[in-house]
Amino acid sequence: MADKRDYYEVLGLQKGASEEEIKKAYKKLARKYHPDMNPGDKEAEEKFKEVNEANEVLSDPEKKARYDQFGFAGIDPSYGAGGGYGGGMDFDFGDLGDIFGSFFGGSFGGGRSNPNAPQRGESLRTSVNITFEEACFGCEKEVIIERVEPCDDCHGSGCEKGTTAEVCSECGGRGVVQRRQQTPLGFMASTSACPRCGGKGKIIHKPCKTCGGRGQVRKRKTIKVSIPAGIDNGQTISLRAQGNAGKNGGPSGDLLIVIAVRPHDVFHREGTSILCEAPITFAQAALGAELEIPTIDGKVKYTIPEGTQSGTTFRLKGKGVPGMGGRARGDQYVTVYIETPRNLNKEQKAALRKFSELLGEKNYEEDKGGFFGKFKK
C-alpha cells in the first residue's frame, strides 16, 4: 500500500472533490486508458486498474469518508500488518513502548507482535473484459491468476517431512529481543530482531526442499467467476479467500476483479438506461412510419407519428439494462435523426423542387429580401 498514489491524485482531483467531479474524472480516464482503446499497452492497462481502484473507494460515500480521515489505513484493515493490497508497512504500536521506555524508565512495555501469530494473506486484483450484452445479462468467465498457496509437501510448516521447527530459545518465539540499561535518566530500553532466529521466532533445521522453508509456493490458478446481470464498467467483484494464502494458519486474502465493458457500436449506457440513435428518411418523418429498432433483446417494431422532427426521442419501456440485486429493468431511449439524401438524379431533383413549390417554399434567390436577406453582408 505504501507505493500507491493518492486516489485523488490518480483522478486528477483535489481532496474533498464532489461526487459529480469524481464521476466525471473517472469516466474521462476510464475511457482514455480502456484496454480496447490501448491494445497491448501494459502501462495503460495498469493505469486503467489504478483509476478503477480509486473510483471504487471515492465513489462510495462510506469508504471515501474513511479514506479522507485515515488514508489507506481507513479502507484496508490489514494496512500496516503485512496484508492488504500492497503488503503495507511494518509498523507496530509496541515500538512506542520502546520509545517511551527509553525516556521514562520503561513502564509502557509492549514489544512487537508474535511473528508466528496468524496473518491474513494479501488480496489480489485483476480485471476481465466483457461485452456490452454480457454486462446486461450476466455471464460466466474464467480468470487466470498467480497466487501464493500453502506448500503441499510441508503443509505450510516450512519443514521437511518428519521434522518440526524449534521455538527460538533466545527470544522465546517472539522474534525480538529487548535490552535494558540503567542510565541517569532511568532505564533505557531497545528492541531489535532476534539475532539467532532472524526475527522469525523459530528455527527450521531441515527446510522443506519444495518451498525452501518458506511454507508457501506460487501457483497459477484458473478461477471461475459469475458476473451478475446489470454490472457496469469499472465495478468490482470480490471473491472471498481467493487471494494469497495467509501465514501461520491465517485466512487467505480476497480476489478483486475489476469489470471492463467493451464499448458497443450502437448502444450507450447511462445507469440502467440504454441510449441509441436511429436514422429515418424525410418521407418517414413527414408521413410517419413503422421502424425496426435494435435492442439488446433483438429488433422490435415501433411506429413514429406524422411530422416527427429530427432529434425527437422515443422511449421503449423495459428495454434497458436489468437492475442488479433484483431491481427493475431500465428503459431504452431512441433519438431519431433525418438523413438528407445525396447524389439525387434529375428526376428526383425535379420531383423535390415540385414538392417544394407545393409547400410554397422559396429558394435562396427568391428569398433575398426574407430570412436569408437579413444575413446578407
Contacts in CASP RR format, 6 or more apart in sequence:
PFRMAT RR
TARGET T0000
AUTHOR 0000-0000-0000
METHOD contacts of the structure
MODEL  1
MADKRDYYEVLGLQKGASEEEIKKAYKKLARKYHPDMNPGDKEAEEKFKE
VNEANEVLSDPEKKARYDQFGFAGIDPSYGAGGGYGGGMDFDFGDLGDIF
GSFFGGSFGGGRSNPNAPQRGESLRTSVNITFEEACFGCEKEVIIERVEP
CDDCHGSGCEKGTTAEVCSECGGRGVVQRRQQTPLGFMASTSACPRCGGK
GKIIHKPCKTCGGRGQVRKRKTIKVSIPAGIDNGQTISLRAQGNAGKNGG
PSGDLLIVIAVRPHDVFHREGTSILCEAPITFAQAALGAELEIPTIDGKV
KYTIPEGTQSGTTFRLKGKGVPGMGGRARGDQYVTVYIETPRNLNKEQKA
ALRKFSELLGEKNYEEDKGGFFGKFKK
1 72 0 8 1.000
1 76 0 8 1.000
1 79 0 8 1.000
1 80 0 8 1.000
1 84 0 8 1.000
1 85 0 8 1.000
1 86 0 8 1.000
1 87 0 8 1.000
1 88 0 8 1.000
1 89 0 8 1.000
2 86 0 8 1.000
2 87 0 8 1.000
2 88 0 8 1.000
2 89 0 8 1.000
3 86 0 8 1.000
4 72 0 8 1.000
4 85 0 8 1.000
4 86 0 8 1.000
5 50 0 8 1.000
7 53 0 8 1.000
7 54 0 8 1.000
7 57 0 8 1.000
7 58 0 8 1.000
7 67 0 8 1.000
8 14 0 8 1.000
8 15 0 8 1.000
8 16 0 8 1.000
8 17 0 8 1.000
8 54 0 8 1.000
8 58 0 8 1.000
10 50 0 8 1.000
10 51 0 8 1.000
10 53 0 8 1.000
10 54 0 8 1.000
11 17 0 8 1.000
11 22 0 8 1.000
11 25 0 8 1.000
11 26 0 8 1.000
11 29 0 8 1.000
11 51 0 8 1.000
11 54 0 8 1.000
11 55 0 8 1.000
11 58 0 8 1.000
12 25 0 8 1.000
13 21 0 8 1.000
13 22 0 8 1.000
13 25 0 8 1.000
15 68 0 8 1.000
16 68 0 8 1.000
17 25 0 8 1.000
17 58 0 8 1.000
19 59 0 8 1.000
19 61 0 8 1.000
22 55 0 8 1.000
22 58 0 8 1.000
22 59 0 8 1.000
23 59 0 8 1.000
26 51 0 8 1.000
26 54 0 8 1.000
26 55 0 8 1.000
26 59 0 8 1.000
29 47 0 8 1.000
29 51 0 8 1.000
30 48 0 8 1.000
30 51 0 8 1.000
30 52 0 8 1.000
30 55 0 8 1.000
30 233 0 8 1.000
30 234 0 8 1.000
31 37 0 8 1.000
33 44 0 8 1.000
33 45 0 8 1.000
33 47 0 8 1.000
33 48 0 8 1.000
33 51 0 8 1.000
34 48 0 8 1.000
34 260 0 8 1.000
34 263 0 8 1.000
35 44 0 8 1.000
35 45 0 8 1.000
35 48 0 8 1.000
35 127 0 8 1.000
35 129 0 8 1.000
35 260 0 8 1.000
36 129 0 8 1.000
36 260 0 8 1.000
36 262 0 8 1.000
36 263 0 8 1.000
37 44 0 8 1.000
38 44 0 8 1.000
38 45 0 8 1.000
38 48 0 8 1.000
45 127 0 8 1.000
48 127 0 8 1.000
48 260 0 8 1.000
49 125 0 8 1.000
49 127 0 8 1.000
49 258 0 8 1.000
52 127 0 8 1.000
52 234 0 8 1.000
52 236 0 8 1.000
52 258 0 8 1.000
53 85 0 8 1.000
53 125 0 8 1.000
53 258 0 8 1.000
55 234 0 8 1.000
56 63 0 8 1.000
56 234 0 8 1.000
56 235 0 8 1.000
56 236 0 8 1.000
56 258 0 8 1.000
57 63 0 8 1.000
57 64 0 8 1.000
57 67 0 8 1.000
57 75 0 8 1.000
58 64 0 8 1.000
58 67 0 8 1.000
63 75 0 8 1.000
66 74 0 8 1.000
66 75 0 8 1.000
67 74 0 8 1.000
67 75 0 8 1.000
72 79 0 8 1.000
73 79 0 8 1.000
73 80 0 8 1.000
76 83 0 8 1.000
76 84 0 8 1.000
76 85 0 8 1.000
78 84 0 8 1.000
78 87 0 8 1.000
78 88 0 8 1.000
78 120 0 8 1.000
78 121 0 8 1.000
79 88 0 8 1.000
79 89 0 8 1.000
80 87 0 8 1.000
80 88 0 8 1.000
80 89 0 8 1.000
80 90 0 8 1.000
80 91 0 8 1.000
81 88 0 8 1.000
81 119 0 8 1.000
81 120 0 8 1.000
82 88 0 8 1.000
82 90 0 8 1.000
82 119 0 8 1.000
82 122 0 8 1.000
83 119 0 8 1.000
83 120 0 8 1.000
83 121 0 8 1.000
83 122 0 8 1.000
83 123 0 8 1.000
83 253 0 8 1.000
84 120 0 8 1.000
84 121 0 8 1.000
84 122 0 8 1.000
84 123 0 8 1.000
84 253 0 8 1.000
85 122 0 8 1.000
85 123 0 8 1.000
85 125 0 8 1.000
85 256 0 8 1.000
86 122 0 8 1.000
87 122 0 8 1.000
92 111 0 8 1.000
92 112 0 8 1.000
92 113 0 8 1.000
94 109 0 8 1.000
94 110 0 8 1.000
94 111 0 8 1.000
94 112 0 8 1.000
94 113 0 8 1.000
95 111 0 8 1.000
95 112 0 8 1.000
95 191 0 8 1.000
96 108 0 8 1.000
97 106 0 8 1.000
97 108 0 8 1.000
97 109 0 8 1.000
97 110 0 8 1.000
97 111 0 8 1.000
97 189 0 8 1.000
98 109 0 8 1.000
98 111 0 8 1.000
98 178 0 8 1.000
98 189 0 8 1.000
98 190 0 8 1.000
98 191 0 8 1.000
100 106 0 8 1.000
100 107 0 8 1.000
100 108 0 8 1.000
101 107 0 8 1.000
101 108 0 8 1.000
101 109 0 8 1.000
101 187 0 8 1.000
101 188 0 8 1.000
101 189 0 8 1.000
102 188 0 8 1.000
102 189 0 8 1.000
102 190 0 8 1.000
103 185 0 8 1.000
104 186 0 8 1.000
105 185 0 8 1.000
105 186 0 8 1.000
105 187 0 8 1.000
105 188 0 8 1.000
105 189 0 8 1.000
106 180 0 8 1.000
106 187 0 8 1.000
106 189 0 8 1.000
109 189 0 8 1.000
111 174 0 8 1.000
111 176 0 8 1.000
111 178 0 8 1.000
111 191 0 8 1.000
112 174 0 8 1.000
112 175 0 8 1.000
112 176 0 8 1.000
112 191 0 8 1.000
114 173 0 8 1.000
114 174 0 8 1.000
114 175 0 8 1.000
115 173 0 8 1.000
115 174 0 8 1.000
115 175 0 8 1.000
115 199 0 8 1.000
115 200 0 8 1.000
115 201 0 8 1.000
116 173 0 8 1.000
116 200 0 8 1.000
116 201 0 8 1.000
116 202 0 8 1.000
116 248 0 8 1.000
117 248 0 8 1.000
118 246 0 8 1.000
118 247 0 8 1.000
118 248 0 8 1.000
118 249 0 8 1.000
118 250 0 8 1.000
118 251 0 8 1.000
119 246 0 8 1.000
119 247 0 8 1.000
119 248 0 8 1.000
119 250 0 8 1.000
120 246 0 8 1.000
120 250 0 8 1.000
120 251 0 8 1.000
120 252 0 8 1.000
120 253 0 8 1.000
121 148 0 8 1.000
121 243 0 8 1.000
121 244 0 8 1.000
121 245 0 8 1.000
121 246 0 8 1.000
121 247 0 8 1.000
121 250 0 8 1.000
121 251 0 8 1.000
121 252 0 8 1.000
121 253 0 8 1.000
122 148 0 8 1.000
122 243 0 8 1.000
122 244 0 8 1.000
122 253 0 8 1.000
123 243 0 8 1.000
123 244 0 8 1.000
123 253 0 8 1.000
123 254 0 8 1.000
123 255 0 8 1.000
123 256 0 8 1.000
124 145 0 8 1.000
124 147 0 8 1.000
124 242 0 8 1.000
124 243 0 8 1.000
124 244 0 8 1.000
124 253 0 8 1.000
124 254 0 8 1.000
124 255 0 8 1.000
124 256 0 8 1.000
125 255 0 8 1.000
125 256 0 8 1.000
125 257 0 8 1.000
125 258 0 8 1.000
126 143 0 8 1.000
126 145 0 8 1.000
126 255 0 8 1.000
126 256 0 8 1.000
126 257 0 8 1.000
126 258 0 8 1.000
127 257 0 8 1.000
127 258 0 8 1.000
127 259 0 8 1.000
127 260 0 8 1.000
128 141 0 8 1.000
128 143 0 8 1.000
128 225 0 8 1.000
128 227 0 8 1.000
128 257 0 8 1.000
128 258 0 8 1.000
128 259 0 8 1.000
128 260 0 8 1.000
129 260 0 8 1.000
129 261 0 8 1.000
129 262 0 8 1.000
130 139 0 8 1.000
130 141 0 8 1.000
130 227 0 8 1.000
130 259 0 8 1.000
130 260 0 8 1.000
130 261 0 8 1.000
130 262 0 8 1.000
131 261 0 8 1.000
131 262 0 8 1.000
131 264 0 8 1.000
132 261 0 8 1.000
132 262 0 8 1.000
132 263 0 8 1.000
132 264 0 8 1.000
132 267 0 8 1.000
132 269 0 8 1.000
132 296 0 8 1.000
133 296 0 8 1.000
134 227 0 8 1.000
134 261 0 8 1.000
135 227 0 8 1.000
135 230 0 8 1.000
135 231 0 8 1.000
135 232 0 8 1.000
135 233 0 8 1.000
135 259 0 8 1.000
135 261 0 8 1.000
135 321 0 8 1.000
136 229 0 8 1.000
136 230 0 8 1.000
136 296 0 8 1.000
136 320 0 8 1.000
136 321 0 8 1.000
136 322 0 8 1.000
137 229 0 8 1.000
137 230 0 8 1.000
137 296 0 8 1.000
137 322 0 8 1.000
138 227 0 8 1.000
138 228 0 8 1.000
138 229 0 8 1.000
138 230 0 8 1.000
138 231 0 8 1.000
139 227 0 8 1.000
140 224 0 8 1.000
140 225 0 8 1.000
140 226 0 8 1.000
140 227 0 8 1.000
141 224 0 8 1.000
141 225 0 8 1.000
141 227 0 8 1.000
142 222 0 8 1.000
142 223 0 8 1.000
142 224 0 8 1.000
142 225 0 8 1.000
143 222 0 8 1.000
143 223 0 8 1.000
143 225 0 8 1.000
143 255 0 8 1.000
143 257 0 8 1.000
144 220 0 8 1.000
144 221 0 8 1.000
144 222 0 8 1.000
144 223 0 8 1.000
145 220 0 8 1.000
145 221 0 8 1.000
145 223 0 8 1.000
145 243 0 8 1.000
145 255 0 8 1.000
146 218 0 8 1.000
146 219 0 8 1.000
146 220 0 8 1.000
146 221 0 8 1.000
147 218 0 8 1.000
147 219 0 8 1.000
147 221 0 8 1.000
147 242 0 8 1.000
147 243 0 8 1.000
147 244 0 8 1.000
147 245 0 8 1.000
147 255 0 8 1.000
148 216 0 8 1.000
148 217 0 8 1.000
148 218 0 8 1.000
148 219 0 8 1.000
148 244 0 8 1.000
148 245 0 8 1.000
148 246 0 8 1.000
149 216 0 8 1.000
149 217 0 8 1.000
149 218 0 8 1.000
149 219 0 8 1.000
149 245 0 8 1.000
150 156 0 8 1.000
150 215 0 8 1.000
150 216 0 8 1.000
150 217 0 8 1.000
150 245 0 8 1.000
151 158 0 8 1.000
151 208 0 8 1.000
151 210 0 8 1.000
151 211 0 8 1.000
151 214 0 8 1.000
151 215 0 8 1.000
151 216 0 8 1.000
151 217 0 8 1.000
152 210 0 8 1.000
152 217 0 8 1.000
153 161 0 8 1.000
153 208 0 8 1.000
153 209 0 8 1.000
153 210 0 8 1.000
153 211 0 8 1.000
154 160 0 8 1.000
154 161 0 8 1.000
154 208 0 8 1.000
154 210 0 8 1.000
154 211 0 8 1.000
154 213 0 8 1.000
154 215 0 8 1.000
156 211 0 8 1.000
156 215 0 8 1.000
156 216 0 8 1.000
157 164 0 8 1.000
157 165 0 8 1.000
157 208 0 8 1.000
157 215 0 8 1.000
158 165 0 8 1.000
158 204 0 8 1.000
158 207 0 8 1.000
158 208 0 8 1.000
158 211 0 8 1.000
158 212 0 8 1.000
158 213 0 8 1.000
158 214 0 8 1.000
158 215 0 8 1.000
159 165 0 8 1.000
159 204 0 8 1.000
159 206 0 8 1.000
159 207 0 8 1.000
159 208 0 8 1.000
159 213 0 8 1.000
160 206 0 8 1.000
160 207 0 8 1.000
160 208 0 8 1.000
160 209 0 8 1.000
161 208 0 8 1.000
163 205 0 8 1.000
163 206 0 8 1.000
165 202 0 8 1.000
165 203 0 8 1.000
165 204 0 8 1.000
165 205 0 8 1.000
166 202 0 8 1.000
166 203 0 8 1.000
166 204 0 8 1.000
166 205 0 8 1.000
167 173 0 8 1.000
167 201 0 8 1.000
167 202 0 8 1.000
168 175 0 8 1.000
168 194 0 8 1.000
168 196 0 8 1.000
168 197 0 8 1.000
168 200 0 8 1.000
168 201 0 8 1.000
168 202 0 8 1.000
168 203 0 8 1.000
169 196 0 8 1.000
170 177 0 8 1.000
170 194 0 8 1.000
170 195 0 8 1.000
170 196 0 8 1.000
170 197 0 8 1.000
171 177 0 8 1.000
171 194 0 8 1.000
171 196 0 8 1.000
171 197 0 8 1.000
171 199 0 8 1.000
171 201 0 8 1.000
172 201 0 8 1.000
173 194 0 8 1.000
173 197 0 8 1.000
173 201 0 8 1.000
173 202 0 8 1.000
174 194 0 8 1.000
174 201 0 8 1.000
175 193 0 8 1.000
175 194 0 8 1.000
175 197 0 8 1.000
175 198 0 8 1.000
175 199 0 8 1.000
175 200 0 8 1.000
175 201 0 8 1.000
176 191 0 8 1.000
176 192 0 8 1.000
176 193 0 8 1.000
176 194 0 8 1.000
176 199 0 8 1.000
177 191 0 8 1.000
177 192 0 8 1.000
177 193 0 8 1.000
177 194 0 8 1.000
177 195 0 8 1.000
178 189 0 8 1.000
178 190 0 8 1.000
178 191 0 8 1.000
179 189 0 8 1.000
179 190 0 8 1.000
179 192 0 8 1.000
180 187 0 8 1.000
180 188 0 8 1.000
180 189 0 8 1.000
181 187 0 8 1.000
181 188 0 8 1.000
181 189 0 8 1.000
182 188 0 8 1.000
193 199 0 8 1.000
194 201 0 8 1.000
196 203 0 8 1.000
197 203 0 8 1.000
204 213 0 8 1.000
207 213 0 8 1.000
208 215 0 8 1.000
210 217 0 8 1.000
211 217 0 8 1.000
216 245 0 8 1.000
216 247 0 8 1.000
223 239 0 8 1.000
223 242 0 8 1.000
223 255 0 8 1.000
225 237 0 8 1.000
225 239 0 8 1.000
225 257 0 8 1.000
227 237 0 8 1.000
227 259 0 8 1.000
228 324 0 8 1.000
228 325 0 8 1.000
229 322 0 8 1.000
229 323 0 8 1.000
229 324 0 8 1.000
230 272 0 8 1.000
230 321 0 8 1.000
230 322 0 8 1.000
230 323 0 8 1.000
230 324 0 8 1.000
231 237 0 8 1.000
231 259 0 8 1.000
231 261 0 8 1.000
231 324 0 8 1.000
232 259 0 8 1.000
232 261 0 8 1.000
232 269 0 8 1.000
232 271 0 8 1.000
233 259 0 8 1.000
233 260 0 8 1.000
233 261 0 8 1.000
234 258 0 8 1.000
234 259 0 8 1.000
234 260 0 8 1.000
234 261 0 8 1.000
235 258 0 8 1.000
235 259 0 8 1.000
236 256 0 8 1.000
236 257 0 8 1.000
236 258 0 8 1.000
236 259 0 8 1.000
237 256 0 8 1.000
237 257 0 8 1.000
237 259 0 8 1.000
238 254 0 8 1.000
238 255 0 8 1.000
238 256 0 8 1.000
238 257 0 8 1.000
239 254 0 8 1.000
239 255 0 8 1.000
239 256 0 8 1.000
239 257 0 8 1.000
240 253 0 8 1.000
240 254 0 8 1.000
241 251 0 8 1.000
241 252 0 8 1.000
241 253 0 8 1.000
241 254 0 8 1.000
242 252 0 8 1.000
242 253 0 8 1.000
242 254 0 8 1.000
242 255 0 8 1.000
243 252 0 8 1.000
243 253 0 8 1.000
243 254 0 8 1.000
243 255 0 8 1.000
244 252 0 8 1.000
244 253 0 8 1.000
245 252 0 8 1.000
246 252 0 8 1.000
246 253 0 8 1.000
266 276 0 8 1.000
266 294 0 8 1.000
267 274 0 8 1.000
267 275 0 8 1.000
267 276 0 8 1.000
267 296 0 8 1.000
268 274 0 8 1.000
268 275 0 8 1.000
268 276 0 8 1.000
269 275 0 8 1.000
269 321 0 8 1.000
271 321 0 8 1.000
272 320 0 8 1.000
272 321 0 8 1.000
272 322 0 8 1.000
272 323 0 8 1.000
272 327 0 8 1.000
272 328 0 8 1.000
272 329 0 8 1.000
272 330 0 8 1.000
273 320 0 8 1.000
273 321 0 8 1.000
273 330 0 8 1.000
273 331 0 8 1.000
273 332 0 8 1.000
273 333 0 8 1.000
274 295 0 8 1.000
274 296 0 8 1.000
274 319 0 8 1.000
274 320 0 8 1.000
274 321 0 8 1.000
274 330 0 8 1.000
274 331 0 8 1.000
274 332 0 8 1.000
274 333 0 8 1.000
275 332 0 8 1.000
275 333 0 8 1.000
275 335 0 8 1.000
276 293 0 8 1.000
276 294 0 8 1.000
276 332 0 8 1.000
276 333 0 8 1.000
276 334 0 8 1.000
276 335 0 8 1.000
277 334 0 8 1.000
277 335 0 8 1.000
277 336 0 8 1.000
277 337 0 8 1.000
278 291 0 8 1.000
278 293 0 8 1.000
278 334 0 8 1.000
278 335 0 8 1.000
278 336 0 8 1.000
278 337 0 8 1.000
279 336 0 8 1.000
279 337 0 8 1.000
279 338 0 8 1.000
279 339 0 8 1.000
280 289 0 8 1.000
280 291 0 8 1.000
280 304 0 8 1.000
280 308 0 8 1.000
280 336 0 8 1.000
280 337 0 8 1.000
280 338 0 8 1.000
280 339 0 8 1.000
281 338 0 8 1.000
281 339 0 8 1.000
281 341 0 8 1.000
282 338 0 8 1.000
282 340 0 8 1.000
282 341 0 8 1.000
283 289 0 8 1.000
284 291 0 8 1.000
284 304 0 8 1.000
284 308 0 8 1.000
285 304 0 8 1.000
285 307 0 8 1.000
285 308 0 8 1.000
285 309 0 8 1.000
285 310 0 8 1.000
285 336 0 8 1.000
285 338 0 8 1.000
286 306 0 8 1.000
286 307 0 8 1.000
287 306 0 8 1.000
287 307 0 8 1.000
288 303 0 8 1.000
288 304 0 8 1.000
288 305 0 8 1.000
288 306 0 8 1.000
288 307 0 8 1.000
288 308 0 8 1.000
289 303 0 8 1.000
289 304 0 8 1.000
290 301 0 8 1.000
290 302 0 8 1.000
290 303 0 8 1.000
291 301 0 8 1.000
291 302 0 8 1.000
291 303 0 8 1.000
291 304 0 8 1.000
291 336 0 8 1.000
292 299 0 8 1.000
292 300 0 8 1.000
292 301 0 8 1.000
293 299 0 8 1.000
293 300 0 8 1.000
293 301 0 8 1.000
293 302 0 8 1.000
293 316 0 8 1.000
293 332 0 8 1.000
293 334 0 8 1.000
295 316 0 8 1.000
295 319 0 8 1.000
295 320 0 8 1.000
295 332 0 8 1.000
296 319 0 8 1.000
296 320 0 8 1.000
296 321 0 8 1.000
297 319 0 8 1.000
300 316 0 8 1.000
300 319 0 8 1.000
302 314 0 8 1.000
302 316 0 8 1.000
302 334 0 8 1.000
304 312 0 8 1.000
304 314 0 8 1.000
304 336 0 8 1.000
308 336 0 8 1.000
310 336 0 8 1.000
310 337 0 8 1.000
310 338 0 8 1.000
311 335 0 8 1.000
311 336 0 8 1.000
311 337 0 8 1.000
312 335 0 8 1.000
312 336 0 8 1.000
313 333 0 8 1.000
313 334 0 8 1.000
313 335 0 8 1.000
313 336 0 8 1.000
314 333 0 8 1.000
314 334 0 8 1.000
314 336 0 8 1.000
315 331 0 8 1.000
315 332 0 8 1.000
315 333 0 8 1.000
315 334 0 8 1.000
316 331 0 8 1.000
316 332 0 8 1.000
316 333 0 8 1.000
316 334 0 8 1.000
317 331 0 8 1.000
318 329 0 8 1.000
318 330 0 8 1.000
318 331 0 8 1.000
318 332 0 8 1.000
319 329 0 8 1.000
319 330 0 8 1.000
319 331 0 8 1.000
319 332 0 8 1.000
320 329 0 8 1.000
320 330 0 8 1.000
320 331 0 8 1.000
320 332 0 8 1.000
321 329 0 8 1.000
321 330 0 8 1.000
322 329 0 8 1.000
322 330 0 8 1.000
323 329 0 8 1.000
323 330 0 8 1.000
341 348 0 8 1.000
344 352 0 8 1.000
356 363 0 8 1.000
364 372 0 8 1.000
367 373 0 8 1.000
368 376 0 8 1.000
END
